[in-house]
Amino acid sequence: TMKINKIIIISLALFIWTACENNNTTSSDFEPNSSWIFVANEGNMGQSNGTISMIDDFGNVYETEPIGDVVQSLEVYGNKLIVLLHNSHKIIIYNITEDGLSMPGIEIPIDNSSPRDLTVLDVEGIENDKVYFTNWGTPGIVSPSIKVFNLFNYNIETSIPVSGLPEDIIIDGDYLWVTIPMNPDWSNASSVLKIDINSSTIIETIEVGAGPQEIVKHNGDIYISRKYSSTDDWTTAIHGATKIIGPQQIIKKDFGSGGACGGSILSFQSNIYRSFEGGMARMDNDLNLDLENKIGAIDQSLVLYNVEEINGNIWFAIVDKNYSDWSEVRIIDFNGHEVATYTVGILPGDFAYWHK
């Protein structure tokens, strides 16, 4: 095990956090906080101003000091928060308490790997749980890959080389599923990888259509959101989806250009949803979108950057089309009612939930 030195457990009153205004604040003077929603604020690339926002039980929002260049994604693992920093080429692991995060956390450099997304293999009773994370690498230095990080000894166990730039990753029993939306020259790619966890080998490369983005399993099938450009300068983005039913059984559908969105897809109860034209639309078995009953109506002058389901509500990360300093998080329930709106850091992307 790694000895952790100089960790300071912060409380909400310490100056490391900066409170942000929101419209849903409740006094917590007499009730202890028991949960956090963590928001990965990417920040502006090259400026090392990425942060983490934290929302407590009572709707209070706190933001860390800058922690690096592009806070790409994060995941809760027990009482730890695992954070990937794309342009800083490192992992940071924090301890979580009801009062916040243990600062400054443990930093693990990862050799110019440019990490993107992660999933955690947490096996009960096994000490060497693992993080699988996608990497774009650095041209001429480190090739794109999926890396395996051991949460017991904090070492990279192995690296699985891939062709193209891997993005989203999920774990499904003995397999990893990974989207490859772009080639190393940023042109459209079109495959999803199925990787055997036990052997760390790619056992299947499935062509799913241009620009696979996010991936989710729903009712035994694999659903993929797609977004790709029909022009070299990305002035027009085409949105679509693909469903992998089984061997040689694939359904693909394009939805057209639509409004600006990141291509989120989520499963909730018996339905599957895909972001399109400022909201989340339910998809049927043939990938048709129910646009008349779309949840959310984000102004088309804004970008629906990421969408996730947390505790039965839909969390919308919204940014302006210039990807500058204006950002907010909007929570809407599945009946379309707005629950809360929060001001967070620059370019909010990934979400994670922790409960005491």
N, C-alpha and C positions, 0 to 999 in steps of 0.2 A: 504494500500500500504506500501511497505517496504522502509524506508528511506535509501538512498545510500550515504555513506560517503566516502570521500577521493578518489574520482574517478578523474583520471588525463586523459584528452583527449590527446592522443599522436599524434604526427605528424610523417611523414616519416623520419624526420631528427633526431629524438630522439634516444638515445642509446639503448632503449629497443628492437629495431629491428636490426637484422644483415642482411645486403643485401647479396643475393646469386647471383652467376654468372648465366647468361643464354644467349641464342643465339638470343634473340629477343628484346633487350632493345631499347627503344625509349625515347628521351628526353621529359620530361613533364614540362619543365620550364615555358611554356606559356599556357598550357592547364590544367585545373583542373581535378583531377581524379574523376570518377563518379561511379566506380564499383570495386568489389573485387571478386576473386575466393579464397575461404578458403580451405586449405588442412589440414586434420587431420593427423599429423605425430605421429604414435603410440609410437615410441621410443622403447627401449629395456625393456622388462618386468623386473620389480624389480629395475630399475635404475632411475626411476622418471625423465627421460629425454624426455618425450613427449612434442611436441611443435605444434604450428599452423603456417603454411606458408601462406602468402598472396601474390596474384599476381594482380597487378593493371592494368588499361587500357592499359598501355604502355609496359607491359611485364616485369616490374621490380618485383623482388621477395624479400620479407621481411619475417623474421622468428622471432617469439616471443622467449623470454627466456623460459626455461623449465617450464611447468605448472602442471606436475603430471605424474603419472605412467599409461601408456597406454591411449593415447588420441584416444578413440575408434570411435566416430562418432560425427557429428555436423550437425546443421540445422539452416538456416536463418529464423527468425520470425520477419517480419517488419524490424525495425532497430536494432534488437538484434541477437546475435549469441548464440545458445544453444549448449553446448559442454558436452559430456558424457565421463567420465574418468573411465575406466573399473577397474583397479587395485587400484585406489585411492578412489573408491566408492563415487563419488560425481558428481554433476552437476555444471558447471560454466556458468554464463550468462554474456555476454559482450554487451555493447552498441557499435553500428557501426556508423562511420562517414566516409566521403570521405577521411579523413586523417588516418584512421586506427581503432583500437579498444580502448575502454575506459578501462584502467588498474586500479586495478588488477581484476576487474570483481566481481560478486557476487557469492560466493561459497555456495552450498547447499549440506550438507552431506546426504547420502541416505542409511545409516544403512547396510553396508556390502553387498550391492545389486549387485555389479559387473555388471553395465549396459552395454548393447551391441548396440542396434539400437533404433531409435526413429522416430516418426511421429507426426505432429502437427495438431490438430483440430482447425482451425481458422475460426470462424463463425462471419460474419460481423454484427456489432452492439451488440455483446455479449462480456461482459468483462471477463468472466471466461473461456477463451480459454484454451486448455489442451495439454499437451505433454503425449503421450503414449510411454513407453519405455520398452524394454525387459531386463530381468535381469537373470544372471546365479546364483545369490546368493552366499553364502559361506557355504560349507558343514558343517552341525552341528550347524549353526548359523542362516542363512537366506535361505529359500527355493526359488527355481526358480519361477519367476512370471512376469506378465506384470503390471507395476505400472502406475498410473494416476497422473500426476503432474499439479496442477492448476497454470496457468501463471498470475493470478490476485493476489492471496495471497501467492504464492510460497510455497504451502503445498502439500504433497502427499495426495490425496483424498482417494484413495483405492488401493488395491493390488489384482490382479487376479492370484491365484495360478495355476501353470501348471505342468504337468509331463514332464520331460526332460529339456533340455537346449534351451530356445527360442533364436532365432537369428533375422532374418529380420522381419520387420513389415511395413505394408502399411494400409492406410485407404481408404475405398470404400463406400461412402455414410454413411449408418448406421452401417457398419461392419468394424472390424479389421481383417486382415489376417496375421498370424504369422507362420513362419517356425520353426520346431523343428528338427534340424539336428542330435543331439546327445542326448543320455541318460546321467544321472548324472555320470555314470561310464565311460563316453567317448565312449561307444559303439555306433554303428549306430542306429539312430532313423529314422522314416519315415513318420511323420505326419505334416499336416498343420491345424492350428486352425482357425475357423471362430467365431469371438466374437461379440456379440451384444453390441454396445456402450452404449445404453440407460440403459441396465440392468447390464452391466459389467459381463456378463456370457458367457461361452463357449457354443455355440449352436450346433457346429458341429466339429468333429475331423475327418479329411479326410486322408486316407492312400494314399500317393503319390509316394512311392518308397523311397529307402534308401538315406539319406543325403540331404534333401531339404535345399537349401542355400538362394538364393535371390528370391524375388517374385515381379511380376509386373502384372498389369491389362492391357489387350490389346484387343480392339474390343469386349469388353464384357466378354472375357474369362480370367482366371487366369493362368499365366505361372510361372513355378518354375524351377530354375536351381538346379541341384543336383550334389553333390560330396561326395563320400563315399570311405572308405578304404576296400580293400579285405584282408588286413593283419592287425594284431594287432599293428604293429609299423608304420603304414601309409607309408610303402615303395612304395605301389602302390595305386594310387587314380583313381577310376573309375568316369567318368563324364557322366551326363545324364540330362534329362529334363522331366517335366510333365506338362500337360495341363488339367485344370479343366474346362470343358465346361458347366456343369450343374449337377444337382443331378444324381449320379450314372454314369456320363459320364466323364471318365478320360482316357487320352492317356499318356503312359509312353514310354520312349526310353532311352537306354544306348548308349553312343558313344565310349566307350572304355577308355583306360588309358590316351592317349593323352599327351600333354605337361603340365607343371606345370601352374596352374592358379587357381584363387580364386572362380570361378564359377559365373561370373557376367552375368546378363541378363538385356536387356533394350529394350524399345519400342520407335521407332522413325517413325513419319508419319505412313505409312501403313505397316511397317515391324517390326518384332521382331528379336533380335540378342542375341547370346549366345557366351561367350568367350570360345575359344578352340584352342589349338596348337598355342599360341602366337598372336591371333588376335580375331576379332569379326566376327562370321559367321551368316548369315541370316538363320532363321529357317522358314520352310514352315508350313502349317496347320497340317501336320502329324509329325512335330518335326524333319524332316530331315534337316541336316546342309549343306549349300552350301559352301563347303570348297574351291572350285576352285576360288571363288570370295571373299575370306575372306579379311576383312579390317584390315590392320596392319600385321606386320611380326616380332614380338618380338623374339629375339634370344632365342632358347630353353634352353640355359644355365641360363636364367633369369626366374623370376616368374612374371606373369601378376597378380598382387595382387588385383587390383580393376579396374573396368571400368565404366564410367558414361557418359551420353550425357549432354552437356551444350551448349546452344545457337547454336545448329546445328553441333557441333563438338564432336568427341569422345575423352574423356580424359582417358589416360592409366596411372595407377600408377604401376611402375615397380620396383622390388627389386631383389637382388641377392639371389641365392638359400640357402645361409647361413643365410639369414635374418639379416645381419649385418648392417653396416653404409652406404652402397652404395644404393642410391635411385634416381629415376628421374620421372618426369611427362612428358609424350609425348602426344601431341595433333594432331589428324589426322582427316581430314574431311571425309564425307561419300563417297567421290570419291576416297579415299585412299591416298590423298595428305597430307604430313606432314606440319603442320601449325607452330609448335613451340616445343621446348624441354626446360624444366626447371629443375634446380637442387633444390630440396626441402629438408625437414628434414628426419629423420630416419623412415623407414617403412610408407610411405604415404598410407592412406586408403581412407577415406571418403572425398567427395567434397561438397561444398555448394557455391551458387552464390548470391551475393547481388548487387543491383543497386540503386543508389540514387533516 
